[in-house]
Amino acid sequence: MSKYEAVIGLEIHAELMTNSKMFCGCRVVDSVEAPPNTAVCPVCLGMPGMLPVVNAQAVEYALRVALALNCTINLHNVFARKNYFYPDLPKSYQISQYERPLGIKGWLDIELENGETKRIGIRRVHMEEDTGKLTHLDGGGSLVDYNRSSVPLLEIVSEPDIRSGEEARAYATRIRQILRYLGVNSGDMEKGVFRVEPNISIRPVGTAAFGTRTELKNLNSFRVLADGTDYELVRQAAVLDAGRQVVQETRGWHEGRRETFSQRIKEEAEDYRYLPDPDLPPLHLDATWVEEVRAALPELPQAKLARYRADFGLSAYDAAVLTEDRTVAEWFETAVSIPPHLNPKTIANWVINELFRLMNESKQSIDDIRVSPAGLVELIGLVEKQTINNNTGKEVLAEMFASGQSGTAVVEAKGLAQISDEAALAATIKQILADNAAMVERYMNGEAKLRGFFMGQVMQATQGKANPKLVNQLLGQALNQAEK
Amino acid sequence: MMALTKDEVQKIAHLARLALTDEEVAEYQHQISDILDYVAMLSELDLADLPPTAHAVGHLVAQQNVMRADIVAPSLPMDEVLHNAPQHAQNQFQIQTVLDDS
């Protein structure tokens, strides 16, 4: 690749999580699970005489995204008809935006693997409608389900600023995270609710003209996006090196062979004959409303991550893990805000090491779990006050997670309170040393590591409840005495 | 004065999926050119200070920002959904295999 420079732009299509469709009252259903054609009406079936009416919530969701991606907002919006013939589109046109999209000239910073930040331009963010779904029959012919027809869809088009599969992945991952933070899209790529299509070309290093591009479609994961893009860059370089021309076409990804393949050759430029949709009057957004929506935006993941590092002293890794999902981040922040305001690092360790493990094992999300932020803070308090030791704390958390009980209740019910009674522990230690005279002898003769064995015996004798610091101290004293 | 070529007429016909005879191409060549000439009269006016009009009634305040609340309304019952479908199967519209040449 060194002779060539990659030029990649991403088109992202994201369905908006409204209750009803973009231009009619049909429910937005899971287009993979729902029985076919159960959420359709004359509008989304494109029947003659139908009149679309814009869903106000969809406009607000789209505006949130355009603002979060630093776009300039067009207050004067026009819906356009994009004309083409394909049965997924019953009207023979898709309602979209063309000359006056909602947002233009935005940008997004992405973090590269070498730690650097790179700014990717965003050309436009516009509103449109999704299409129906075709199922091709083995014996010829196709079946069409229009449940997805007219589901609000957002198209986010980047500038061709991306230079590798890894950058494409970083950009798309960040966009998806932002959409989820904004509460407008679930990010489910398997179900096609979030779709990424890279336009890929290469050009000799140092030249400005774009090469012929290919478009990759039907990529159902970020890994496939990165791998498919990198494969395509190598393939195009080989084509040019062999003295041939890259053909403008749409290509798919074959997972088994791990390569791209030609799906559709674009012989001529598409001629969509965009025209303003006469059924939909222009939309004049109120500048005050735009500012209200901007003010109501949640803190976005990158700002949150920076704040966790600066204010909480968290490592980059911990901050990234905790800000990955907005609900997790808010759960964590609630815990941090609860008196007595434990060290955020301590809370972060408990969440990342213990809570996430329990969530993974039980396949529960933060919304499902029975441990509250206050519950975790109380538990950590018990450990810090040395009512229980750290290991017992982990067991108590598992019990809280399973039963929904408070940490204090678990400790009381199971008699888990740490033994910090000096006299009792000293007696236990004395007994253990007496029972293991031979070991004591070997310890005296220099087998220092046997100290761990005595420690283990004490913890076993106290069912793990002994205060380890105190045991360590008392054991030292007892062994010293034995030595004399 | 803006006479379309035969090829341009054929291209427009293809975009609309219409098959035209040579006579029809010649006829539409005249008709469409006449329409374009008629509309071209607009360019005789100085419209520099006029904002583009995207909609016949879009300049009327009452016709702006017509939106609906995000409320679910009943969809069609299945027999009505498929009522006009020439062919259907499994509650879906059944169509001939389509070669996508868009």
Interface residues (C-beta under 8 A of the other chain):
Chain A: T18 N19 S20 C24 G25 C26 R27 P35 P36 N37 T38 A39 V40 C41 P42 L45 M47 V53 V54 N55 A56 Q57 A58 V59 V78 N83 Y84 F85 Y86 P87 R100 L134 T135 H136 G140 G141 S142 L143 V144 D145 Y146 R264 E270 D271 R273 P276 P278 L280 P281 P282 L283 H284
Chain B: K11 L15 R17 A54 H55 A56 V57 G58 Q63 Q64 N65 V66 M67 R68 A69 D70 I71 V72 A73 P74 S75 L76 M78 V81 L82 N84 A89 Q90 N91 Q92 F93 Q94 I95 Q96 T97 V98 D100 S102
